[in-house]
Amino acid sequence: MKKITASLILICSFTGLFAQSSFTIHPETVVTVTGNTAVVLHEMNLVNNGLFLPGKSSLYMTGHSKGAITGNSPTPFYHLSVFNTKGFQLGNHISIDHLLEMGAPVEVQRYSILLGAGAGVVQENETNRFTDVAGNGGYETTTRNFNTALTNINPGNLGVEFVQAPLLGNTTITRYNSAFQVTSFTKPINRYYRIHAANNTAQNATLRFYYFDHELNAADEETLFLWKSTDNGRTWTYLQPNSRNTNLNFVEINHTDVSALWTIGNYKSTQPMPITSFNNNCSDEGTTLAWSIPESKNTLRFTVEKSTDAKNWKAIAQMEATDLHQYMFTDAEAGPAYYRLKQTGSEGMSTYSANVYSSCTAKESMLMLYPNPANEYTDLVFQSKESYTTQIQIYSSNGQLIKTIQASILKGVNKIRVDLLELSNGSYTIKIEDEHVKMSKPFIKQ
């Protein structure tokens, strides 16, 4: 096997002899660069069919022609700077241990750029950025060991920022540079991510996804939404961002897990209109959720879902969409929890709002009924200081006792379902009156 130890002087001599040609490392040849050497390939491609050992060197690719790194062997670099006027193209996989300096656009093609644990991309911008063609599958990727909580970390400067995240363990972030081709949404931008974290429980992170204007792919920047898939792109849901910034070019989502495919795009005109606001506040009756939508066209119903860890969700209420723009629901079983809205569209597609967090607490001895008006049943929800047995009574609008139910009350939050099928339509009052508590609440059977 041939071995060559290259220095700055040796490589520079090649640039004059082989203008607009290639510096080729032949099979069975090892090229070692020693020291903090600056290596310049001017108007030359690098063809690596052997072994390239970069040491701590900086390799600069310059010139007015399109540059390329090709060959049969993946090529490692410590510091790679690309300044070719017409751009730069990958013809094989490369890895970076320190910096990839973007002084020109880089066509990734179907190859990969592996960033080491301490490596990053610098000077990427609207003009000098990663590009690819749909279907090629080229990407940039890095794996980091996040053994502490994260704050404002953009691993490798690949464009997804962990604004806040817990300990995630070994986490791989992979960025692709073309639009993900899927029929469930329109105008996806020319960028998507695959993120996988080893610690996949209670992630509850805030993520910020950046993009360039030239990646918008005709999408409307003012109405960008996040799209997420947890089954490798077979099905997607769109998520309303908690914030957008069209000046700094990012969308941000709170209270989410991170392990998924992620991209940005618009929604189909046949899908439910996006929810424009979703918030909560505390009241004497529990946690009140309020949301608005420009119009209910294409929306059949809303489902309110609740979670204690922003990962495992349970449906707690459902309401049909109407002509209203404003909707409201009160969760009497208040307590620290996350909420989200599921919209079911006329074509059967379901989409989700961003998550919101509530720290409301249930009020002592406050009786709540829902649904109200009710049809087949209504649920009584209230909080008790102790356990005991009591009677629940239902009275008609003229004060006549209609129904008596024996109930076991537990210490803490109680939720008791009352069957209303035998009642005629009309107005009623439900009461609990004993030595422990006196509560009553009117309701309507319809």
C-alpha positions in Angstrom: 0.0 0.0 0.0 1.4 3.4 -1.0 1.5 6.1 1.7 1.7 9.8 1.0 2.2 12.5 3.6 0.9 15.7 2.2 1.8 19.2 3.1 0.5 22.6 2.1 3.3 23.1 -0.5 2.7 19.7 -2.1 -1.0 20.1 -2.6 -0.7 23.7 -3.9 1.7 22.4 -6.5 -1.1 20.1 -7.8 -3.5 23.1 -8.3 -1.2 24.6 -11.0 -0.5 21.3 -12.8 -4.0 19.9 -12.9 -6.3 23.0 -13.3 -10.0 22.0 -13.8 -9.1 18.4 -13.2 -9.1 16.1 -10.2 -6.8 15.3 -7.3 -7.2 11.5 -7.2 -6.3 9.1 -4.4 -5.9 5.7 -6.1 -6.8 2.4 -4.5 -4.2 1.0 -2.1 -3.0 4.6 -1.5 -3.1 6.4 1.8 -2.9 10.2 1.9 -2.1 11.6 5.3 -2.2 15.4 6.1 -0.2 16.3 9.2 -0.5 19.3 11.5 -2.9 22.2 11.1 -2.3 22.3 7.4 -4.4 24.4 5.0 -5.0 22.4 1.8 -6.4 24.2 -1.2 -7.9 22.4 -4.3 -8.4 25.2 -6.8 -10.5 24.3 -9.9 -10.1 20.7 -8.9 -12.3 17.8 -7.7 -11.3 15.3 -5.0 -11.6 11.7 -6.1 -11.1 9.3 -3.2 -10.6 5.7 -4.2 -8.2 5.0 -1.4 -7.8 6.3 2.1 -7.7 10.0 3.2 -6.5 10.9 6.7 -7.1 14.6 7.3 -5.6 15.1 10.7 -6.4 18.6 11.9 -6.2 20.1 8.4 -8.5 22.5 6.7 -9.3 21.7 3.1 -10.5 24.5 0.9 -12.3 23.9 -2.5 -12.2 27.0 -4.6 -12.6 28.1 -8.2 -15.2 29.2 -10.8 -16.2 25.6 -11.8 -18.6 23.4 -9.9 -16.6 21.3 -7.4 -17.2 17.7 -6.4 -16.0 15.0 -4.0 -16.4 11.6 -5.6 -14.7 8.2 -5.5 -15.3 4.7 -4.2 -14.5 5.6 -0.5 -16.3 7.8 1.9 -14.1 10.8 2.8 -13.5 12.2 6.3 -12.7 15.8 6.9 -11.7 17.8 9.9 -12.5 21.3 8.5 -14.0 21.5 5.0 -14.6 24.9 3.3 -16.4 25.1 -0.1 -16.1 28.3 -2.0 -16.7 27.2 -5.6 -18.5 29.9 -7.4 -20.9 27.5 -9.2 -21.5 25.4 -6.2 -20.4 22.0 -4.9 -21.7 18.4 -5.5 -21.3 15.2 -3.5 -20.5 12.0 -5.3 -20.0 9.9 -2.2 -20.5 10.1 1.6 -18.4 12.5 3.7 -17.9 13.2 7.4 -16.9 16.3 9.3 -15.2 16.3 12.7 -15.1 20.1 13.2 -16.6 22.6 10.7 -18.3 22.5 7.3 -18.0 26.1 6.0 -20.7 26.9 3.4 -19.3 29.4 1.0 -21.3 27.9 -1.9 -24.5 25.8 -2.3 -24.0 22.1 -1.7 -25.9 19.5 -3.8 -26.1 16.5 -1.5 -27.6 14.2 -4.2 -28.2 10.8 -2.7 -25.3 10.9 -0.3 -24.9 11.9 3.4 -22.9 14.3 5.4 -22.1 12.9 8.9 -21.3 15.6 11.5 -19.3 14.4 14.4 -20.3 15.1 18.0 -18.4 18.4 18.0 -19.0 19.3 14.4 -21.3 22.0 12.9 -22.3 23.8 9.8 -21.5 27.5 9.5 -22.4 30.3 7.1 -25.4 28.5 5.6 -27.8 31.1 4.1 -30.4 31.7 1.5 -27.9 31.4 -1.4 -25.4 29.0 0.0 -27.5 26.1 1.4 -28.0 22.4 1.1 -30.1 21.3 -1.9 -31.4 18.0 -3.3 -33.9 16.6 -5.7 -37.0 14.8 -4.4 -36.3 11.0 -4.3 -32.5 11.3 -4.0 -32.6 10.9 -0.3 -29.4 12.8 0.5 -29.2 14.1 4.1 -27.1 15.7 6.8 -27.1 14.0 10.2 -25.5 14.2 13.6 -25.9 12.2 16.9 -25.4 13.8 20.2 -25.6 12.5 23.8 -27.9 14.8 25.6 -27.4 13.6 29.2 -28.6 16.9 30.7 -31.6 19.1 30.1 -31.4 21.3 27.0 -31.9 25.0 26.5 -31.5 26.7 23.1 -29.4 24.0 21.5 -29.3 23.7 17.6 -27.3 20.5 17.1 -24.8 20.8 14.3 -26.6 24.0 13.2 -28.9 21.8 11.1 -31.8 24.1 11.7 -33.9 22.4 14.5 -33.5 24.1 17.8 -34.3 22.4 21.1 -35.5 25.5 22.9 -36.3 23.4 26.0 -36.0 19.7 26.4 -35.4 17.2 29.2 -32.6 14.6 29.2 -33.0 12.8 25.9 -30.0 10.5 25.8 -28.4 9.7 22.5 -30.4 11.7 20.0 -30.0 11.6 16.2 -31.1 14.6 14.1 -31.3 14.0 10.3 -32.2 16.8 7.8 -33.3 16.1 4.3 -33.3 18.9 1.6 -36.3 18.2 -0.6 -40.1 18.0 0.0 -41.5 14.9 1.6 -43.9 13.5 -1.0 -47.2 12.7 0.6 -50.8 13.3 -0.6 -52.3 14.3 2.8 -51.1 17.8 2.6 -50.1 20.4 0.0 -47.0 22.6 -0.5 -44.5 21.0 1.9 -41.3 23.0 2.0 -38.0 21.6 0.7 -36.8 20.4 4.0 -37.8 17.8 6.5 -36.3 16.1 9.6 -36.1 12.8 11.3 -35.4 12.9 15.0 -35.0 10.0 17.3 -34.2 10.2 21.0 -33.2 7.2 23.1 -35.2 8.5 26.1 -38.7 8.4 24.6 -40.8 9.1 27.7 -42.2 12.4 29.0 -40.1 14.4 26.5 -42.4 17.5 26.8 -40.0 19.6 24.6 -40.2 22.9 22.8 -38.9 22.7 19.3 -38.2 25.4 16.8 -37.8 24.5 13.1 -36.0 26.9 10.8 -36.3 27.3 7.0 -35.1 29.5 4.2 -37.4 31.5 1.9 -36.0 29.7 -1.0 -37.2 26.4 0.5 -40.9 27.5 0.8 -41.8 25.7 -2.4 -44.8 28.0 -3.1 -46.1 27.5 0.5 -47.8 30.5 2.1 -45.4 31.6 4.8 -48.2 33.3 6.8 -50.1 30.1 7.3 -47.3 27.5 7.7 -48.1 24.5 9.9 -46.0 21.7 11.3 -46.6 18.2 10.0 -45.6 15.2 12.1 -45.5 11.5 11.5 -44.7 8.8 14.0 -45.1 5.9 11.6 -42.3 6.7 9.1 -44.4 8.9 6.9 -47.3 6.6 6.3 -49.8 8.9 8.1 -49.3 12.6 9.1 -51.1 15.0 11.3 -50.8 18.8 11.1 -50.1 20.8 14.3 -50.8 24.4 14.8 -47.5 26.1 15.8 -47.5 27.9 19.1 -45.6 30.7 17.3 -44.4 31.7 13.9 -41.7 34.2 12.9 -41.6 35.1 9.2 -38.7 37.4 9.7 -36.4 34.9 11.4 -38.1 32.1 9.4 -39.2 29.5 12.0 -42.2 27.8 13.5 -42.3 26.6 17.1 -44.2 23.9 18.9 -44.5 23.5 22.7 -45.2 20.5 24.9 -44.3 17.8 22.4 -42.3 14.6 22.1 -39.4 14.9 19.6 -39.1 11.4 18.1 -40.8 11.7 14.7 -40.6 12.8 11.1 -41.2 16.6 11.0 -41.8 19.0 8.1 -43.5 22.3 7.4 -46.2 23.1 4.9 -49.8 24.3 4.2 -53.0 22.4 4.4 -55.5 21.3 1.7 -58.6 23.4 1.0 -60.7 20.3 1.7 -59.2 19.9 5.2 -60.6 21.6 8.3 -59.6 25.2 8.7 -56.8 25.6 11.2 -57.6 26.7 14.7 -56.4 30.3 15.1 -56.3 30.4 18.9 -56.5 27.8 21.8 -56.0 28.8 25.4 -57.2 28.0 28.9 -58.0 29.7 32.2 -59.0 28.7 35.7 -62.6 29.2 37.0 -64.6 28.1 39.9 -66.0 25.4 37.7 -62.6 24.0 36.6 -60.3 24.4 33.6 -62.0 26.4 30.9 -60.7 25.8 27.3 -61.6 28.3 24.6 -60.7 28.1 20.9 -61.6 29.9 17.7 -61.6 28.9 14.0 -62.1 31.2 11.0 -64.9 29.0 9.8 -66.2 25.5 10.5 -66.3 24.5 6.8 -65.0 20.9 6.4 -65.0 20.3 10.2 -67.5 17.7 11.5 -66.5 17.7 15.2 -64.0 18.7 17.9 -62.6 16.2 20.4 -61.0 17.5 23.6 -58.1 15.3 24.7 -56.2 15.4 28.0 -52.9 14.1 29.2 -50.7 14.2 32.3 -47.4 13.7 30.3 -48.2 15.2 26.9 -47.7 11.7 25.5 -50.6 9.5 26.5 -53.9 11.1 25.6 -57.5 10.5 26.6 -60.6 11.9 25.0 -62.7 13.7 27.6 -65.3 15.5 25.5 -66.6 15.8 22.0 -68.8 18.4 20.3 -70.2 18.9 16.9 -69.0 21.8 14.8 -71.5 24.5 14.1 -71.5 27.8 12.3 -69.9 29.4 15.3 -66.3 30.7 15.2 -65.8 30.5 19.0 -66.0 27.3 21.1 -65.6 26.6 24.8 -65.4 23.6 27.1 -64.9 23.4 30.9 -63.1 20.4 32.4 -64.4 20.0 36.0 -61.7 17.5 36.8 -59.2 20.2 37.0 -55.6 19.7 37.9 -52.2 20.0 36.3 -52.6 18.6 32.7 -52.1 19.1 29.0 -54.9 19.6 26.5 -55.2 19.4 22.8 -58.0 19.6 20.2 -58.6 17.0 17.6 -60.5 18.2 14.5 -62.3 15.5 12.4 -62.9 16.7 8.9 -65.7 15.9 6.4 -63.2 13.6 4.5 -62.4 11.7 7.7 -58.9 13.2 8.2 -58.1 14.2 11.8 -55.8 17.1 12.7 -54.5 18.4 16.0 -54.0 21.8 17.6 -50.9 22.6 19.6 -50.8 21.4 23.2 -51.6 23.8 26.0 -50.8 23.3 29.7 -53.0 24.1 32.6 -52.2 24.2 36.3 -55.7 24.8 37.5 -56.9 23.0 40.6 -60.4 21.7 41.3 -62.5 23.8 43.7 -63.7 22.1 46.9 -67.3 21.0 46.9 -68.0 22.6 43.5 -70.6 20.5 41.5 -70.1 20.3 37.8 -72.3 18.6 35.2 -71.4 17.8 31.6 -72.7 17.4 29.1 -75.3 20.0 29.8 -77.7 20.1 28.0 -77.6 16.3 28.1 -79.2 13.4 26.2 -78.4 9.9 27.3 -76.4 10.7 30.4 -74.6 13.5 32.3 -71.5 13.2 34.6 -71.4 14.7 38.0 -67.9 15.9 39.0 -67.0 17.3 42.4 -64.3 17.2 45.0 -64.7 15.7 48.5 -62.5 15.9 51.6 -63.6 12.5 52.7 -65.2 9.2 51.7 -68.9 8.4 52.5 -72.2 7.1 51.1 -74.9 9.5 50.0 -78.0 9.9 47.8 -78.1 11.8 44.5 -81.6 13.2 43.8 -83.1 14.5 40.6 -86.0 17.0 40.8 -88.3 18.2 38.0 -88.8 21.9 37.3 -91.9 21.9 39.6 -90.0 20.5 42.5 -91.1 16.9 42.2 -88.5 14.2 43.2 -88.1 12.1 40.0 -85.1 9.8 40.7 -82.8 8.8 43.6 -79.4 7.2 43.2 -77.2 5.7 45.9 -73.6 6.7 45.5 -70.3 6.0 47.2 -68.3 9.2 47.4 -64.5 9.0 47.6 -61.9 11.4 49.0 -60.6 13.6 46.2 -62.2 14.1 42.7 -65.4 12.1 42.0 -67.0 11.5 38.6 -70.4 9.8 38.7 -72.4 9.1 35.5 -76.1 9.5 35.8 -78.3 7.7 33.3 -81.0 10.0 31.8 -82.7 7.8 29.3 -85.9 7.3 31.3 -86.4 11.1 31.8 -88.6 13.2 29.5 -87.1 16.2 27.8 -87.1 19.2 30.0 -85.5 21.1 32.9 -84.3 19.4 36.0 -82.2 20.0 39.1 -79.7 17.5 40.6 -78.9 17.7 44.3 -76.6 16.2 46.9 -77.6 17.2 50.4 -76.3 15.4 53.5 -74.3 16.2 56.7 -71.1 16.5 54.5 -72.2 18.7 51.7 -75.1 20.6 50.1 -74.8 21.1 46.3 -77.3 21.5 43.5 -77.1 22.1 39.8 -79.8 22.7 37.1 -79.6 20.8 33.8 -81.6 20.2 30.6 -82.5 16.9 29.2 -83.0 17.0 25.4 
